[in-house]
């Protein structure tokens, strides 16, 4: 144990003597010689750490904003952009919900109007009376009162007529059923203010008032749905725009602030002190 202590003391003495300059002679006084030792061995090393904890991930920022517009901007610190993207998102979603609701209500209204005032049986009766030989389609109706239409026979008759009978009527209740009866003139005889099977009508003749009214009501529903669709497009676009902006903002953030953290080491006498050092570089 003693030998080890001696060796350690000799090593420390050698280090001390090696770092003492020729002009710095020891005086033999403890206080003065200690000061000389401290001054002669004081030094600083370079950086020991190059980490940059202040940087932001463009990928993370972009993903955050793609999922929730404005989130990536908040992560970067662009809070006014966060507010902007959140406001656009909220307005677009609200508009989509409201106008989809308006469209659904309007659709229910015009479909109820059609169910009350338009009849496939009236349309079929007028057509078989005025456009074809009735004997060619004996199974056009499913009942003697001619109130129930055989849809397959009706569609075949429409195809056979051709001319301005450009469409075959979809079955009752389907979306195209409600669109066709208020869009194409071949279905005008089905409205209850048209007349009966003996009422003359040629393609290009004025349609009835209920046909016109129904067309307008259906157009209103389409307009509501169009606004809702536009709002949905804005929602999707807002997600994409926010994602791109967040990624670019993170990249710009990293370029504008370069943070360098280091540990400075100082040898004082026979021991070493470590102290953190932070350097900031701001680029304009």
MARMI-661697 format. One line per field, with one value per residue (C-alpha): x, z, y; residue number from 1. Coordinates in pm, 1 decimal. Layout:
east = [X ...]
up = [Z ...]
north = [Y ...]
num = [NUM ...]
//
This chain:
east = [0.0 278.5 459.8 146.3 109.8 469.8 435.2 120.4 294.2 593.0 365.0 180.3 510.5 638.2 324.7 362.2 724.6 663.5 395.5 598.8 790.7 1156.3 1079.7 835.7 1075.4 933.6 979.3 937.8 633.4 314.6 69.4 286.6 389.4 22.7 -67.1 216.7 93.8 -261.5 -149.8 84.3 -163.1 -473.7 -597.6 -919.6 -1007.2 -1228.4 -1588.2 -1677.8 -2037.7 -2193.0 -2559.7 -2826.5 -3139.1 -3310.4 -3367.4 -3713.9 -3792.7 -3951.6 -4089.0 -4251.9 -4392.2 -4537.9 -4699.3 -4846.5 -5006.8 -5130.1 -5319.8 -5427.9 -5379.7 -5183.8 -5026.3 -4693.5 -4691.0 -4746.9 -4457.9 -4232.6 -4364.1 -4561.4 -4872.3 -5040.5 -5023.4 -5165.0 -5463.1 -5508.2 -5510.1 -5733.5 -5980.4 -5992.2 -6042.9 -6322.9 -6500.9 -6476.3 -6595.7 -6883.7 -6985.1 -6971.6 -7192.9 -7444.9 -7482.9 -7497.8 -7784.5 -7953.3 -7907.9 -8057.8 -8359.6 -8411.9 -8380.4 -8645.4 -8872.7 -8846.5 -8875.4 -9195.1 -9327.2 -9248.1 -9413.7 -9731.0 -9744.2 -9554.6 -9660.9 -9476.9 -9818.3 -9936.6 -9612.7 -9637.3 -10004.9 -9946.4 -9644.1 -9814.8 -10116.4 -9926.6 -9592.9 -9638.8 -9889.7 -10046.9 -10075.8 -9698.6 -9670.3 -9955.1 -9770.9 -9683.2 -9907.7 -9928.0 -10294.5 -10617.9 -10648.9 -10315.3 -10162.6 -9866.3 -9596.4 -9386.2 -9050.2 -8875.6 -9143.7 -9146.1 -8770.4 -8790.1 -9061.1 -8846.0 -8553.3 -8773.1 -8912.4 -8574.0 -8600.7 -8621.0 -8687.7 -8318.5 -8330.9 -8477.1 -8641.9 -8467.4 -8685.8 -8890.4 -8693.7 -8351.3 -8148.4 -8160.0 -8537.0 -8582.3 -8328.3 -8472.7 -8835.8 -8741.5 -8468.3 -8583.3 -8894.1 -8987.1 -9113.0 -9336.8 -9661.8 -9610.4 -9691.1 -10047.9 -10098.2 -9998.4 -10336.2 -10421.8 -10317.8 -10512.5 -10330.3 -10115.8 -9748.8 -9444.0 -9080.9 -9003.0 -9353.0 -9368.2 -9361.0 -9613.1 -9567.9 -9503.6 -9231.8 -9068.4 -9112.8 -8973.8 -8668.3 -8594.9 -8628.9 -8397.9 -8145.8 -8148.0 -8051.4 -7769.7 -7646.8 -7637.9 -7443.2 -7207.5 -7120.5 -7069.3 -6841.4 -6638.2 -6599.4 -6474.3 -6217.8 -6103.6 -6064.1 -5839.3 -5644.4 -5601.6 -5445.0 -5200.6 -5115.6 -5060.3 -4835.0 -4617.7 -4604.7 -4511.1 -4224.7 -4094.1 -4134.4 -3934.2 -3660.3 -3653.8 -3646.9 -3340.3 -3164.7 -3250.7 -3126.3 -2818.1 -2764.0 -2430.0 -2394.3 -2052.3 -1875.5 -1572.5 -1303.0 -1049.7 -747.5 -685.6 -393.4 -428.1 -800.7 -1034.3 -1351.2 -1630.2 -1880.5 -2154.9 -2140.6 -2423.1 -2361.1 -2644.2 -2607.6 -2896.7 -2899.0 -3098.6]
up = [0.0 86.6 -238.3 -436.4 -253.8 -321.9 -690.0 -711.3 -539.5 -772.4 -1075.5 -954.9 -885.7 -1233.1 -1388.6 -1180.8 -1272.7 -1641.3 -1656.4 -1470.9 -1698.6 -1656.4 -1526.4 -1266.3 -993.9 -670.6 -369.7 -101.2 38.0 29.3 -61.8 -335.1 -480.6 -488.5 -686.6 -930.7 -971.6 -1043.7 -1297.3 -1477.1 -1515.1 -1612.3 -1961.0 -2159.4 -2405.3 -2711.9 -2745.9 -2615.8 -2728.3 -3057.3 -2989.2 -3116.6 -2904.5 -3047.6 -3394.1 -3519.9 -3736.3 -4071.1 -4115.2 -3773.3 -3824.7 -4161.9 -4030.0 -3732.0 -3953.1 -4205.0 -3923.5 -3744.5 -3941.3 -3736.9 -3504.3 -3686.1 -3684.8 -3307.8 -3273.5 -3463.3 -3272.1 -3551.8 -3343.5 -3572.2 -3853.5 -3614.9 -3552.4 -3926.9 -4023.7 -3729.5 -3824.9 -4188.4 -4076.0 -3837.0 -4090.4 -4369.5 -4154.5 -4017.0 -4367.3 -4491.5 -4208.7 -4240.9 -4618.3 -4624.1 -4378.5 -4602.0 -4901.2 -4717.4 -4606.9 -4954.8 -5107.1 -4872.2 -4969.9 -5346.3 -5323.7 -5121.3 -5381.4 -5660.5 -5475.0 -5449.6 -5800.6 -6041.9 -6142.0 -6344.9 -6433.1 -6588.2 -6781.3 -6905.2 -6999.9 -7203.5 -7374.1 -7473.0 -7597.6 -7807.7 -7906.4 -7976.9 -8064.7 -7727.7 -7835.0 -7847.9 -7470.8 -7312.5 -6983.1 -6930.2 -6621.0 -6336.6 -6256.4 -6442.2 -6308.0 -6469.7 -6154.6 -6117.7 -6384.4 -6493.4 -6495.8 -6728.2 -6995.0 -6949.0 -7000.7 -7308.4 -7454.8 -7392.8 -7574.5 -7864.2 -7908.9 -7917.6 -8053.1 -7759.6 -7524.8 -7451.9 -7104.8 -6939.5 -6608.9 -6300.7 -6048.8 -5797.2 -5506.5 -5668.6 -5697.9 -6077.9 -6070.2 -5892.2 -6114.3 -6447.9 -6387.5 -6335.7 -6595.9 -6919.9 -7114.1 -7203.5 -6843.0 -6855.2 -6902.9 -6560.2 -6372.3 -6248.2 -6396.4 -6743.4 -6838.1 -6926.9 -7190.3 -7457.0 -7401.4 -7707.1 -7643.8 -7863.3 -7771.4 -7722.0 -7601.4 -7273.2 -6962.6 -6679.7 -6383.2 -6143.5 -6367.7 -6359.3 -5985.0 -5912.7 -6130.7 -5934.0 -5596.9 -5705.5 -5830.5 -5486.0 -5325.2 -5576.2 -5496.7 -5124.1 -5189.9 -5419.5 -5139.6 -4900.0 -5153.5 -5199.2 -4822.1 -4810.8 -5079.4 -4868.6 -4567.4 -4764.3 -4916.9 -4572.5 -4442.3 -4732.8 -4721.5 -4346.6 -4377.0 -4643.3 -4454.5 -4127.1 -4291.8 -4454.7 -4129.3 -3939.0 -4200.2 -4183.6 -3805.0 -3812.9 -4050.6 -3851.7 -3514.9 -3480.8 -3126.6 -3018.3 -2674.3 -2540.9 -2219.2 -2136.6 -1933.2 -1728.4 -1553.8 -1234.8 -1037.3 -993.0 -1073.5 -1366.7 -1366.6 -1625.0 -1715.5 -1983.4 -2262.2 -2499.6 -2816.6 -3024.3 -3386.2 -3551.5 -3929.0 -4099.8]
north = [0.0 235.4 163.4 251.5 578.9 670.3 590.6 807.8 1098.0 1069.7 1069.9 1376.9 1550.7 1468.9 1612.7 1923.3 1972.8 1908.4 2177.5 2437.6 2674.8 2751.7 3101.7 2981.8 2861.7 2724.0 2945.7 2684.6 2864.9 2655.4 2932.5 3078.6 2741.6 2630.9 2941.6 2867.8 2512.7 2624.6 2884.5 2650.6 2367.8 2574.5 2472.1 2427.8 2156.9 2174.0 2066.7 1721.9 1718.3 1826.2 1750.9 1990.1 1939.8 2247.2 2102.0 2001.5 1699.7 1803.2 1450.5 1447.3 1796.9 1698.0 1380.1 1563.3 1826.7 1569.9 1397.3 1715.8 2039.6 2290.8 2033.8 2038.5 2418.1 2414.0 2168.9 2410.0 2711.2 2882.3 2934.6 3186.9 2929.1 2670.8 2898.2 2955.0 2586.3 2492.8 2768.9 2650.7 2291.0 2379.1 2600.9 2342.8 2052.8 2259.9 2365.1 2006.5 1881.9 2165.2 2147.4 1769.1 1805.7 2062.9 1832.9 1536.5 1739.7 1880.3 1531.9 1400.7 1689.8 1645.2 1266.5 1300.2 1545.0 1297.4 1009.4 1216.4 1361.1 1134.1 782.2 520.5 374.6 703.6 733.9 372.5 407.7 723.2 565.1 238.8 437.2 688.2 537.9 166.2 -101.7 -192.5 -555.5 -582.4 -538.6 -731.5 -779.1 -412.0 -395.4 -642.2 -569.1 -509.7 -155.7 -72.1 74.6 -163.3 -163.4 -458.0 -282.3 -525.4 -487.0 -108.9 -86.9 -308.3 -85.2 225.0 64.8 -34.9 317.2 488.4 843.8 1083.7 791.1 802.4 648.2 343.2 424.7 289.1 108.8 300.4 445.5 442.0 761.1 763.2 713.6 1046.1 1219.3 1104.5 1198.6 1563.3 1586.9 1420.6 1522.2 1165.8 1130.3 1440.2 1234.8 1078.6 1402.4 1430.9 1780.0 1659.4 1514.7 1154.7 899.3 1089.7 1420.8 1503.2 1562.5 1589.1 1619.4 1988.4 2079.8 2276.5 2058.9 2086.5 2320.4 2033.1 1896.3 2243.1 2285.2 1940.0 2004.7 2320.3 2145.6 1866.9 2124.6 2289.3 1960.0 1917.2 2268.5 2188.1 1870.4 2059.9 2304.3 2011.0 1840.9 2159.0 2187.2 1828.2 1906.3 2201.9 1970.0 1734.3 2023.4 2178.9 1856.4 1842.1 2213.6 2206.0 1900.1 2063.2 2392.5 2220.4 2031.5 2350.1 2544.0 2281.8 2297.1 2677.3 2661.1 2439.1 2678.6 2990.5 2864.9 2652.8 2537.6 2399.9 2246.9 2160.7 2066.3 2275.6 2105.1 2300.3 2151.4 2344.0 2226.4 1854.6 1827.3 1898.9 2107.2 2043.1 2313.9 2322.7 2577.8 2670.6 2869.7 3015.5 3116.2 3296.4 3324.4 3598.3]
num = [1 2 3 4 5 6 7 8 9 10 11 12 13 14 15 16 17 18 19 20 21 22 23 24 25 26 27 28 29 30 31 32 33 34 35 36 37 38 39 40 41 42 43 44 45 46 47 48 49 50 51 52 53 54 55 56 57 58 59 60 61 62 63 64 65 66 67 68 69 70 71 72 73 74 75 76 77 78 79 80 81 82 83 84 85 86 87 88 89 90 91 92 93 94 95 96 97 98 99 100 101 102 103 104 105 106 107 108 109 110 111 112 113 114 115 116 117 118 119 120 121 122 123 124 125 126 127 128 129 130 131 132 133 134 135 136 137 138 139 140 141 142 143 144 145 146 147 148 149 150 151 152 153 154 155 156 157 158 159 160 161 162 163 164 165 166 167 168 169 170 171 172 173 174 175 176 177 178 179 180 181 182 183 184 185 186 187 188 189 190 191 192 193 194 195 196 197 198 199 200 201 202 203 204 205 206 207 208 209 210 211 212 213 214 215 216 217 218 219 220 221 222 223 224 225 226 227 228 229 230 231 232 233 234 235 236 237 238 239 240 241 242 243 244 245 246 247 248 249 250 251 252 253 254 255 256 257 258 259 260 261 262 263 264 265 266 267 268 269 270 271 272 273 274 275 276 277 278 279 280 281 282 283 284]
//
